[in-house]
Amino acid sequence: MRGLYRNGIEQSVPHTVIGRATLSSGNPRSVTVTLTGAAIFTSNTRYTSTVSGANATITNDYRFLATYTSGSSFTIASTANRNQTVGFICVGN
């Protein structure tokens, strides 16, 4: 991957992580994603993620919030109080 910029500055060693996770029970429903090996980012401020519903027909306006704990861990929470699988794409360095 080439040409990843943050605030106009090209980032060194950029990479992308793509995956799926299932939200746990509770309100709000959430899941903690743990990255390992080459998927780990430098810190919690060095990457961003896009999250969406996966493998399901979603008929309501559900929103997902990613909270970045560290370069190797983030939590996804949903406004929908139901079990569902989400897909995520994270990009950074």
C-alpha positions as CSV (number, residue, x, y, z in Angstrom):
1,M,0.0,0.0,0.0
2,R,1.4,3.4,-0.9
3,G,0.4,7.0,-0.5
4,L,-1.3,7.0,2.9
5,Y,-1.4,10.6,4.2
6,R,-2.4,12.0,7.5
7,N,-2.7,15.8,7.8
8,G,-0.8,16.1,4.5
9,I,2.2,14.0,5.6
10,E,2.9,10.6,4.1
11,Q,2.9,7.9,6.7
12,S,5.5,5.2,7.0
13,V,4.6,1.5,7.0
14,P,0.9,2.0,6.2
15,H,-1.4,-1.1,6.2
16,T,-5.0,-2.1,6.1
17,V,-6.8,-4.6,8.4
18,I,-10.1,-6.1,7.3
19,G,-12.2,-8.3,9.5
20,R,-15.6,-9.3,11.0
21,A,-16.7,-9.5,14.6
22,T,-19.9,-10.4,16.4
23,L,-21.4,-8.0,18.9
24,S,-21.9,-9.4,22.4
25,S,-25.0,-9.2,24.6
26,G,-25.6,-6.1,26.7
27,N,-26.8,-2.6,26.0
28,P,-25.2,-1.2,24.0
29,R,-24.0,-4.3,22.2
30,S,-20.3,-4.3,21.7
31,V,-17.2,-6.3,20.9
32,T,-13.5,-5.7,21.5
33,V,-11.3,-6.5,18.6
34,T,-7.7,-7.5,19.3
35,L,-5.1,-7.1,16.6
36,T,-2.0,-9.3,16.5
37,G,1.3,-9.5,14.6
38,A,1.6,-7.3,11.5
39,A,-2.0,-6.1,12.0
40,I,-1.0,-4.0,15.0
41,F,-0.8,-0.2,14.5
42,T,1.7,2.2,16.1
43,S,-0.8,3.7,18.6
44,N,-4.5,4.3,19.1
45,T,-4.2,7.7,17.3
46,R,-2.5,6.3,14.2
47,Y,-5.4,4.5,12.6
48,T,-9.1,4.8,11.8
49,S,-11.8,2.3,11.1
50,T,-15.0,2.1,9.1
51,V,-17.7,-0.3,10.5
52,S,-20.8,-1.6,8.9
53,G,-23.3,-4.4,9.2
54,A,-22.2,-7.7,7.6
55,N,-24.1,-10.7,6.3
56,A,-27.4,-9.3,7.3
57,T,-30.2,-7.2,6.0
58,I,-30.4,-4.1,8.2
59,T,-33.7,-2.3,7.8
60,N,-33.1,0.4,10.5
61,D,-30.6,3.2,10.8
62,Y,-28.0,1.5,13.1
63,R,-24.8,3.4,13.9
64,F,-21.5,2.0,15.1
65,L,-18.9,3.6,17.2
66,A,-15.2,2.6,17.3
67,T,-13.3,3.4,20.4
68,Y,-9.5,3.0,20.0
69,T,-7.9,1.6,23.2
70,S,-4.4,1.0,21.7
71,G,-2.7,0.2,18.5
72,S,-3.7,-3.5,19.1
73,S,-7.2,-3.1,20.4
74,F,-10.4,-1.2,19.7
75,T,-14.1,-1.6,20.7
76,I,-17.1,-1.5,18.4
77,A,-20.4,-0.5,19.9
78,S,-23.9,-0.4,18.2
79,T,-27.0,1.6,18.7
80,A,-29.0,-1.5,17.9
81,N,-29.8,-3.7,20.9
82,R,-29.5,-7.0,18.9
83,N,-27.0,-9.7,18.0
84,Q,-25.3,-8.9,14.7
85,T,-22.1,-9.4,12.9
86,V,-20.2,-6.3,11.7
87,G,-17.4,-5.9,9.2
88,F,-14.6,-3.4,9.7
89,I,-11.8,-1.9,7.7
90,C,-9.0,-0.1,9.5
91,V,-6.2,1.9,7.8
92,G,-3.2,3.5,9.4
93,N,0.4,2.9,10.4
